[in-house]
Amino acid sequence: MSSHHIIDRRRLLALAGGLLGGTALASRAAWAEGSSMAARQGQAAFESSHLYPGSGVKLSVSALKAMGENVLALTFDDGPDPVNDREIMRILAEYKAAATFFVIGRNAQRHMDVVAEMVAAGHEIGNHSFNHPMLTSKDVDQQAQELRQTNDLLALAGVPVRWFRPPYGDFDSLTVTVARAEGMETILWSVDSRDWKGGAPSAIAGRVTSHLTPGAVVLMHSTRHTSVQALIEIMASARASGYRFVTMSQWKEIMLRSVPPAAQTRPGQLAPMPAVAVVPTITPFTIPIKPTAALY
């Protein structure tokens, strides 16, 4: 294991404490419950503590409206799925739209060709852990391993990863700090399609379109074909309402522009990581990794 992969447990715990003004470790359960509003209620207030934890970025719908930034970030979890993700990319291409795909490492290991297609099409790749566990039940080393395995796999292909989304929306201050140590920011969602519940595509689409606001981050899943069908209606409705579609890195740049720099970082929070450009296009590649019996 290289030296940059060794995580100093004391340093991480100290950072986690600083993230919540020194009270993080004593209130770890409260942080997880309070900041998983998106997971518990299907949508969340447009506030950093719920959507963009640990960033210190002030989010403001009114500021976005004043700037005319009618943006929407579409995100897809749990892939890559060789059938549904290709159909999703086809629909996105029709709208000349980019999205962010949060991939599970064990799935990406089997379908790196799909990841290559995502990046080549101008989409962004995020980390959704390697095995999709409840991270708050894991210790520091186990959490770091979940994130690192997926990052290392994607790094072999030259795929940059700047964003992490915790499985099930389950996280605490330690999770946010571990993600930071691995070079990623943590992002959840403000609108949940709840496509995992099933239902008709029109019902899934309605759960999204009825809650859209400028800056919304929409959660969908690559593993549901009904999500693919709902996406057509969601994009048509959003475009008719004047929305444009952005990746998470583009979303961040717009959020940073929408509020004065002095208002960005609050006491006890980590400063935002530097803004990054859109993920560069890469050529297809072959990864010398074979699926194992543990993979499905």
Secondary structure, 3 states (H helix, E strand, C coil): CCHHHCCCHHHHHHHHHHHCCCCCHHHHHHHHHHHCHHHHHCECCCCHHHHCCCCCCCCCHHHHHHHCCCEEEEEEEEECCCCHHHHHHHHHHHCCCCCEEEECHHHHHHCHHHHHHHHHCCCEEEECCCCCCCHHHCCHHHHHHHHHHHHHHHHHCCCCCCEECCHHHCCCHHHHHHHHHCCCEECCCCEECCHHHCCCHHHHHHHHHCCCCCCEEEEEECCCHHHHHHHHHHHHHHHHCCCEEECHHHHHHHHHHHCCHHHCCCCCCCCCCCCCCCCCCCCCCCCCCCCCCCCC
